[in-house]
Amino acid sequence: MDITKLNQAPKVPFDLDGHIMAQHSEVEIIHLHLKPGERVEKHTNPFDVIFYILEGKAMLETDHERILVLKDQSIVIKAGLNRGIDNISISDFKLLVIKLHYTKK
């Protein structure tokens, strides 16, 4: 059994408060913390991603829609979809980013 504590998890390789909580050949889990006004710029990934909102609210934007995401919601983002997330609130926003690196059959 491997246990990873947030304060000891490796940082993500970009300028946000993110920590890699688990890595596996098919799945990676990142804890991401956005302070009020912080955002993840629009980008795409070559794999599916699931966001699970732990705390707060933010705007999730794709090329086709903009939606408010809230605590205890999960959102599936398909590979290749351009998306970004913006903490528009006055509170912290925390989420798990679950990257699915598996090959579809």
Secondary structure, DSSP 8 states (H G I E B T S, - for coil): -----GGGS-B-SSSSEEEEEEE-SSEEEEEEEE-TT-EEEEE--SSEEEEEEEESEEEEEESS-EEEEETT-EEEE-TT--EEEE--SSS-EEEEEEEE-----
